[in-house]
Amino acid sequence: MIAHSGHQAGASAEGSVLAASRTDVPLAAPWAASADGDRLLRLTGQDVAMGWVLAVMIAFGIAVGIVFPFLVSPLVSLRPGEQDAFRIACVVAGFCVGGFAYGVARFTLFRANRRLACLAAYDGLTGLFNQRQFAHALGAELQRAQRNGQQTSLIIADLDHFKQVKDLHGHAIGDEALAAVARDVVASVRPFDIACRIGGEEFAVILPQTTKGEGLDIAERIRARVALTAPEGLPAVTLSCGVAAYPVDAGAIRELVKRADDAMYEAKAAGRNTVCAWTA
């Protein structure tokens, strides 16, 4: 049974990207994705043989430190007894150069890992969390809600007739419209809510410490803002929203997502540009 809320406009239900695009997301227990999945998105010293890099750099530095005194000795006047000290100083300097070069390599690896983490977590078009990060974030929030005995609500939202928008205006304008909708979603939610893009024109918002009634209010705020806001040069769009809450509607991640998705389907069938909540 589905409860309805909000303005209605449009025609019959349309397909959801969610079912087709989320098959590879770990939505069932355990709460978070596997360690192997994280491992694929992070370089380690072992990946790039950092031990060998360190050894080669230090060996090169020491070799330079040993060879350098012989190269410059004809050009440098050393007093008796200073030649050995000079050679030792060159070897130490070479060792330091090798260690510094290794530090630069480690820092470069750290920057690369940060870049990879960003690419793995965020959607390039909208700047929102992507589908994979959605699974991580939802799992963490449900785990926190279970531990603290609180509710967490989930909004699944899908743009109405968006294929027609892209066919009529082109993919570039469609992408700009998606980015504008993402900005509207972020502007409509609270700072601690988690907005994600989980499909082509499908969004999700995780609402920590939020009852289903409060989730309906937030979903209606999102719907109204998107419907009433049309940036200059972009077509007007609307979206349909479904809302479900943990643990009142579902006790697991996959079930919660399905409940919210089913409510979104019902919003499509009810005329689009509306908000529906799942009720048992």
C-alpha positions as CSV (number, residue, x, y, z in Angstrom):
1,M,0.0,0.0,0.0
2,I,1.3,3.4,-0.9
3,A,0.5,6.8,0.6
4,H,0.5,9.8,-1.7
5,S,1.5,13.4,-1.1
6,G,2.1,16.5,-3.2
7,H,1.0,17.9,-6.6
8,Q,0.2,15.5,-9.5
9,A,0.7,16.1,-13.2
10,G,1.5,13.9,-16.2
11,A,0.7,10.4,-17.5
12,S,1.5,6.7,-16.8
13,A,4.5,5.2,-15.1
14,E,7.9,5.0,-16.7
15,G,10.8,2.7,-16.2
16,S,13.3,3.3,-13.4
17,V,17.1,3.2,-13.9
18,L,17.5,1.9,-10.4
19,A,16.7,-1.8,-11.1
20,A,19.1,-2.0,-14.1
21,S,21.9,0.0,-12.6
22,R,22.1,-1.2,-9.1
23,T,22.7,-4.9,-9.7
24,D,26.4,-4.5,-8.9
25,V,26.0,-2.5,-5.6
26,P,26.5,-4.4,-2.4
27,L,23.1,-3.4,-0.7
28,A,22.7,-6.5,1.4
29,A,24.5,-7.3,4.6
30,P,27.3,-6.8,5.5
31,W,26.6,-3.1,5.8
32,A,29.5,-1.9,3.7
33,A,31.2,-3.0,0.5
34,S,33.9,-5.6,0.6
35,A,37.5,-4.8,1.4
36,D,38.5,-6.2,-2.0
37,G,36.3,-3.5,-3.6
38,D,38.1,-0.8,-1.7
39,R,41.5,-2.4,-2.5
40,L,40.9,-1.9,-6.2
41,L,40.4,1.8,-5.8
42,R,43.6,2.5,-3.8
43,L,47.3,2.2,-4.8
44,T,49.7,0.9,-2.2
45,G,53.4,0.9,-1.9
46,Q,53.3,-2.8,-2.9
47,D,51.4,-1.9,-6.2
48,V,54.3,0.3,-7.4
49,A,57.1,-1.6,-5.6
50,M,57.9,1.3,-3.3
51,G,60.5,-0.9,-1.5
52,W,62.5,-1.2,-4.7
53,V,62.0,2.5,-5.4
54,L,63.5,3.4,-2.0
55,A,66.4,1.0,-2.5
56,V,67.2,2.3,-5.9
57,M,67.0,5.9,-4.9
58,I,69.2,5.5,-1.8
59,A,71.7,3.3,-3.8
60,F,71.8,6.0,-6.5
61,G,72.3,8.7,-3.9
62,I,75.1,6.8,-2.2
63,A,76.7,6.0,-5.6
64,V,76.6,9.7,-6.4
65,G,78.1,10.5,-3.0
66,I,80.9,8.0,-3.7
67,V,81.7,9.1,-7.3
68,F,81.3,12.8,-6.8
69,P,84.4,13.3,-4.6
70,F,86.6,11.7,-7.3
71,L,85.0,13.9,-10.0
72,V,85.5,17.2,-8.1
73,S,88.7,16.4,-6.2
74,P,90.9,17.9,-9.0
75,L,88.9,21.1,-8.6
76,V,88.8,21.3,-4.9
77,S,91.8,22.0,-2.7
78,L,91.6,20.0,0.5
79,R,94.0,20.1,3.4
80,P,95.6,16.9,4.6
81,G,93.1,14.8,6.5
82,E,90.0,16.5,5.0
83,Q,89.6,14.2,2.0
84,D,88.0,11.3,4.0
85,A,85.7,13.7,5.8
86,F,84.7,15.2,2.4
87,R,83.9,11.8,1.0
88,I,81.8,10.8,4.0
89,A,79.9,14.1,3.8
90,C,79.2,13.4,0.1
91,V,77.9,9.9,0.8
92,V,75.7,11.2,3.6
93,A,74.4,14.0,1.3
94,G,73.7,11.4,-1.4
95,F,71.8,9.2,1.1
96,C,69.7,12.3,2.1
97,V,69.0,13.0,-1.6
98,G,67.8,9.5,-2.1
99,G,65.6,9.7,1.0
100,F,64.1,13.0,-0.1
101,A,63.4,11.6,-3.6
102,Y,61.6,8.7,-1.9
103,G,59.6,11.1,0.2
104,V,58.5,12.9,-3.0
105,A,57.4,9.6,-4.5
106,R,55.4,8.8,-1.4
107,F,53.7,12.2,-1.5
108,T,52.9,11.7,-5.2
109,L,51.3,8.4,-4.3
110,F,49.3,10.0,-1.5
111,R,48.0,12.7,-4.0
112,A,47.1,10.0,-6.5
113,N,45.2,8.1,-3.8
114,R,43.2,11.2,-2.9
115,R,42.4,11.7,-6.6
116,L,41.3,8.1,-6.9
117,A,39.2,8.4,-3.8
118,C,37.5,11.4,-5.3
119,L,36.8,9.7,-8.6
120,A,35.5,6.6,-6.8
121,A,33.1,8.5,-4.6
122,Y,31.7,11.4,-6.6
123,D,29.6,11.7,-9.7
124,G,31.5,13.8,-12.3
125,L,28.5,15.6,-13.7
126,T,26.6,16.7,-10.5
127,G,29.3,16.5,-7.8
128,L,27.0,14.3,-5.7
129,F,28.0,10.9,-4.2
130,N,27.8,8.2,-6.9
131,Q,26.0,4.9,-6.7
132,R,28.9,3.1,-5.0
133,Q,29.3,5.7,-2.3
134,F,25.5,5.7,-1.8
135,A,25.7,2.0,-0.8
136,H,28.5,2.8,1.7
137,A,26.8,5.8,3.1
138,L,23.4,4.1,3.5
139,G,25.0,1.1,5.1
140,A,26.8,3.3,7.6
141,E,23.6,5.3,8.4
142,L,21.5,2.2,9.0
143,Q,24.2,0.8,11.2
144,R,24.2,4.0,13.2
145,A,20.4,4.1,13.4
146,Q,20.3,0.5,14.6
147,R,22.9,1.2,17.3
148,N,21.1,4.4,18.5
149,G,17.5,3.1,18.1
150,Q,16.7,5.9,15.6
151,Q,14.9,6.0,12.3
152,T,16.6,6.8,8.9
153,S,14.5,7.7,5.9
154,L,15.4,7.3,2.2
155,I,14.1,9.3,-0.8
156,I,14.4,7.9,-4.3
157,A,13.6,10.5,-6.9
158,D,13.5,10.1,-10.7
159,L,13.0,12.9,-13.3
160,D,9.8,12.7,-15.3
161,H,9.9,12.2,-19.1
162,F,13.6,13.0,-19.1
163,K,14.3,11.0,-22.2
164,Q,12.0,13.3,-24.1
165,V,13.9,16.3,-22.7
166,K,17.2,14.9,-24.0
167,D,15.7,14.0,-27.4
168,L,14.2,17.4,-27.8
169,H,17.0,19.6,-26.5
170,G,20.1,17.4,-26.8
171,H,22.3,15.6,-24.4
172,A,24.4,18.7,-23.5
173,I,21.3,20.6,-22.3
174,G,20.1,17.4,-20.6
175,D,23.4,17.2,-18.6
176,E,23.0,20.9,-17.6
177,A,19.5,20.2,-16.5
178,L,20.7,17.2,-14.4
179,A,23.3,19.4,-12.8
180,A,20.7,22.1,-12.0
181,V,18.4,19.5,-10.4
182,A,21.3,18.3,-8.3
183,R,21.8,21.8,-7.1
184,D,18.1,22.1,-6.2
185,V,18.2,18.8,-4.3
186,V,21.2,20.0,-2.3
187,A,19.6,23.3,-1.6
188,S,16.4,21.6,-0.4
189,V,18.0,19.2,2.2
190,R,19.7,19.7,5.5
191,P,23.5,20.0,5.8
192,F,23.8,16.4,7.3
193,D,21.5,14.8,4.7
194,I,23.4,12.8,2.0
195,A,22.4,13.5,-1.7
196,C,23.5,10.9,-4.3
197,R,23.1,10.3,-8.0
198,I,22.4,6.6,-8.4
199,G,21.4,6.4,-12.0
200,G,21.1,8.3,-15.3
201,E,18.3,10.6,-14.1
202,E,17.8,9.1,-10.7
203,F,18.7,10.5,-7.3
204,A,18.7,9.3,-3.7
205,V,18.7,11.3,-0.5
206,I,19.7,9.6,2.8
207,L,18.0,11.3,5.8
208,P,19.7,10.4,9.1
209,Q,17.6,10.6,12.3
210,T,14.5,11.3,10.2
211,T,11.0,9.8,10.5
212,K,9.0,8.9,7.4
213,G,6.7,11.9,8.0
214,E,9.7,14.3,8.1
215,G,11.1,12.5,5.0
216,L,7.9,13.2,3.2
217,D,8.2,16.9,4.0
218,I,11.7,17.0,2.7
219,A,10.8,15.1,-0.4
220,E,7.9,17.5,-1.1
221,R,10.3,20.4,-0.6
222,I,12.7,18.9,-3.2
223,R,9.8,18.2,-5.6
224,A,8.4,21.7,-5.3
225,R,11.8,23.4,-5.8
226,V,12.6,21.4,-8.9
227,A,9.2,22.0,-10.4
228,L,9.2,25.8,-9.7
229,T,12.9,26.4,-10.6
230,A,13.8,26.6,-14.3
231,P,17.3,28.1,-14.8
232,E,17.6,30.4,-17.8
233,G,18.2,28.5,-21.0
234,L,17.2,25.1,-19.5
235,P,13.9,23.2,-19.9
236,A,11.5,22.9,-17.0
237,V,11.6,19.5,-15.5
238,T,9.7,17.7,-12.7
239,L,10.5,14.6,-10.6
240,S,8.6,11.9,-8.8
241,C,9.7,10.9,-5.3
242,G,9.3,7.8,-3.2
243,V,10.0,7.7,0.6
244,A,10.6,4.7,2.9
245,A,12.0,4.6,6.5
246,Y,14.2,2.2,8.5
247,P,13.2,0.3,10.5
248,V,9.4,0.9,10.2
249,D,9.3,-0.1,6.5
250,A,12.4,-2.3,6.1
251,G,15.0,-4.0,8.3
252,A,17.8,-4.3,5.7
253,I,19.4,-2.1,3.0
254,R,18.1,-3.9,0.0
255,E,14.6,-4.0,1.3
256,L,14.6,-0.3,2.2
257,V,15.8,0.7,-1.3
258,K,13.1,-1.5,-2.9
259,R,10.4,0.1,-0.7
260,A,11.5,3.6,-1.6
261,D,11.8,2.6,-5.3
262,D,8.4,1.0,-5.3
263,A,6.9,4.2,-3.8
264,M,8.6,6.2,-6.6
265,Y,7.1,3.9,-9.2
266,E,3.7,4.6,-7.6
267,A,4.3,8.3,-7.8
268,K,4.9,7.8,-11.5
269,A,1.7,5.9,-11.9
270,A,-0.2,8.5,-9.9
271,G,0.6,11.2,-12.4
272,R,4.2,12.1,-11.8
273,N,5.5,15.3,-10.2
274,T,4.3,13.9,-6.9
275,V,5.6,12.3,-3.7
276,C,4.5,8.9,-2.4
277,A,5.4,7.1,0.8
278,W,5.5,3.4,1.3
279,T,3.1,2.0,3.9
280,A,2.7,-1.6,4.9
